[in-house]
Amino acid sequence: MAKITKAVFPVAGLGSRFLPATKAQPKEMLTVVDKPLIQYAVEEAVAAGITELIFITGRNKRAIEDHFDTAYELEAELAASNKTALLESVRNVIPKSVSCIYIRQPAALGLGHAVLCAKPVVGDSPFVVILADDFMLAAPGQPNTTEQMVKLFETEHASMVAVQDVPREQTRQYGIVSGTPYKERLERMSAIVEKPSPSEALSTLAVVGRYVLDGKIFSYLEKIGKGSGGEIQLTDAIAAMMRDHPYLAYRFDSTRYDCGSKLGYLKASVVLGMQHQEIGTEFSSYLRTLQN
């Protein structure tokens, strides 16, 4: 089984839940303390051994490409001002050994279509899909969610999705899976349905923004046609592929913050603010004053 070196980042969404903040900037560039969401996602991928970052972009997403490019004027000014720490933070957004590829999604046809846009670069190789909206915070010293899943793929040789239990009234917001226990934190998937109503959901086990996929998924994405919402759903392609190949559901060992929602974004900002090396102590003290 080939080693996973490619990660796909679907970043073409409009971010309508954060308007007007996302009117002129990508939602993935919203910052949690001092780094944009997409940088946290990229750092997670790089820590998992990914060396090729594939961004599926759309209109008004140029800021993402600029963020991971060299900023010559900024670097020159920081160097001239002897702001060494800031200069290094700008230069080291990604390691020099990691490459970035940008592919334009020509129409908003869903997550499945965005993933399909990566086929010319990914080919038959296994790859990961990371949704930056789902901010995953691993415990100190523990591997991140993508690292966990890549390691499992190397031993299980099966595609997998990250899952967590959600309240039943929220099933209509997620792809929902059912399966049978297999190993610790793993289930063999038997079904997956996109956004079922609470009364029709087979379980409350929801797919969240991390996937490890075999390159075979592309042939299914090309055949399934439009599904829920008139879009090409990755969930539908996985359901079709499951008839021919095994899939695993992985209950990841990290804390997830739904930064596609205002509440989740604020929670992540508070937690990361309290942990921040520069401001964490003072910020934590300030929060305690609000409890009085």
N, C-alpha and C positions, 0 to 999 in steps of 0.2 A: 504494500500500500504506500503510495507516494506521501512524502512529508508535506504538511500544510504550510505554505509560504504566502498565500494570497488572502487578502481580506477585502470584502466589498462593503462600502459604506453608502447606502441609499440616502442621499441628502437633497433630493429635488423637491421635497414637500414644501408647502406654502407657510406652514406654521401659523395657521389662522387663529389658533387659540391664544396666541400672544400678540395679536394686533392691538395697537398700532406699532409695537416695538419691532415687529418683523416686517413692516411695510417696506423698508429699504435695506434690511440686513437679514441674512439667513438665520433661522431659529437655532441652527447648530453652532452659530457664533455667539449666542448668549453666554455670558460668563458665569461660572460658579466661582466666586471670589475673584481670582485673577487669571483664570484660564477658560477658554471657550469649551463648550460641551464636546465639540468634535475633537479637540486635542486630548481630552481625557480618554475618549474612545480609541484614538490612535495610539496613545501610550499603552492602553490595555492590549491592543493587538501586537505592538512591538515587543512587549514583555512576554508574549506568548510565542515569540519566534517568527512573527510575520515580517516579511521583507518587501512585499509588494502591496501597496495601498491603492485600491481602485475606488474612486469616488464617482458615484452616479449623480450628476448634477443637473440643474435646470437653470432657467433664467434667474437673474439676480443672485446667483450663487458665487460670483467671482471672488468675493471676500474669502471664501474657503481656500481657493487656489492661492490667493495672495498670502494668506496666513502661513502656508507651508512652503512658500517661496523665499528666496533671499531678499531681504530689504536693505539694499546697499546704502541708501541715504540715511536710514535710521541707524544702521550699524556704524556708519562713519561718524554720525553726530554723537552717539553714545561713547564711541572710542575717544573722540576728541574731548569729551567731557569727563573722561576717566570713570565712567559708570560701568565698571567691570561686571558686576553681578547682573545688571540689567542686560548688558551686551551678551553675556553667556546665555541668559534665558531666551533671548531672541534667536541666537545662533543655534541653540540646541532644541528647537521645537521637535525635530525628528533627527535620528542618527543619519549620518551621511551614507550609511550602507543601505538605507531604506529608500525605495523609489515610489513616486506618486504618479498615478495615471488618472486622467479626468475624462469621463465619457458623458456626453450630454444625453439626457433622456428627452426625446423630442416631444412627448406628450405625457400628461399625468394619468397614466393607465394602471397605477397600483404598484404595490411592492413586488409582486411577481414579475411585472414588466421591467421594473428597475433592475432586479437581479438578472433578468434575461439580457439586459443591455451589456452586462459584463462578459457574456459568452466569448466574444472575440479575444479577450485577454486571458480569461480563465481556462478555456478549452475543456479538456476532460479531467483536469486536476481537482482534487478536493479543495474546499475553500471555506472560509467563515464569512458570515454576514453579521454585521454589527450595526444596530440602530442606536445612534448617539443619544436619542431621547431617553433611552433606558440607561440611567446612570447606575453602574454597579460598583459598590464599594466593598472591597474585600477586607477581612479582618487583618490587622497589622501582622506582617510576616507570612501571610497566607497567599497562595496563588490566586490571581484574579479569575473571573468567570471564564474568559476565553482560554486562559491557560488550562483551567480545569477540563474544559471540553476538548481541547486539542489533545491533551494527554489521554483522555478516555478514548478518543477516536483512534489513537495509535495502538490501543490494546483491543478495542472492541470492533474496529473496522466497520463501523455502521454510522450512518448519518444520525444526527440528533438535534433536538431543539431544547432550549432552556425553558423550564416551566416553574410556576409557583401557584399555590392555591390562592384563589381570590373569592370574595363574597359572591354568592350565587347571583345576586342582583347585578353584578358587573360582567357576567359572562358575555353579554352582547357587545362588549368592547374588545374581545380577544378571540383568537383562535383557541378552541378548547379541545383537549385530547383526552382519550381514555386508553387504558392499557392494563397490563398485569405486572406485578412486582418482578424484578429481574435480579438486580444487585442493589447494594446500598446506594440510595439516591437515584437509582435508575429504574425505569419501567419500559417494557416492550410495548410500543404503541400499537393499538388495534384500530383506532379511528381518530380523525381530526376534522373538526368542523369550524368554519369561519363564522364568528360572531353569532352563536345561537342565542335564542331568547332563554331566559332563566328556566322556563318551564320545559324547554326542549334540550337543554344542555346535558350531555352525557356524564359530565363531571364538573368540578370547579377548578380543574387543573389547566391553567392558562399559559399559552405560549408568550414569552416575552422576548426582548430584542437581541437574542444571541442564537445563531444557528451554525451548525457544522454540516456542510452539504457535499455530497459526491457530485462530481461534474455531470453525472447522468441526469440531474434535475433539469438541465436545460432542455432536453428532448421532451420532457413532460410539460414544461412551461410553454413550449412552442405549440403544443397540441390542445391544451385545456380550454382555450377561449376565455371569454369574460365571465366573471362570476359575480359575487356580492358587490353591489354598488356600481356595476358595469365596469369593473376593473379586473385585471389579470391577477388573481390571488395566489401568492406563494403557498398558502394553506391548501388550495385545491391541487396544486402540483405535487405537494408532499403526499396528500391523500391518494393521488393516482400512483405515485411511485411506490407507496407502501404496499401496493398489491403485488409488486415484483421484488422489492428489496426491504430488508428490515430497517426500522427506525426506532430510536430510543428517545425517551423523554427524561431529561436530567434536572433533578431538583438541585439547583446550584447553591453553593455555600458562599453567598455574598448578600449584602443588603442592597435592595433595588429601590431607586427613587425614580418615579415617573416624571421626568423633567419635560415631558410633553404637556404636563398640566401645571398650572400656576402653583398649586399647593405642593406638589412633589418637587418642583423647582426650588421653592422657598425652603423646604425641608433640607434639601441637599446643600443649599447655600449656607444654612445655619450650621449643619454638621461639619462641612468642610471649613467654614470660618472658625469654628471652635478648635479644629485640629491644625489650623495653619501655623506654621513655624513663626511667622513674623507677628501676627496679630491675635493668635488663638487665646492667649492668656487674658489679654485686655478685653477681647470680645466676650469671652465667657463671663468675665466679671460684670460686664455691662448687662448681659442677659439676666444675670442673677438680680440685678437691680429692678428689672421689669417684673419680677415675681413678687415684689413687695407692694 
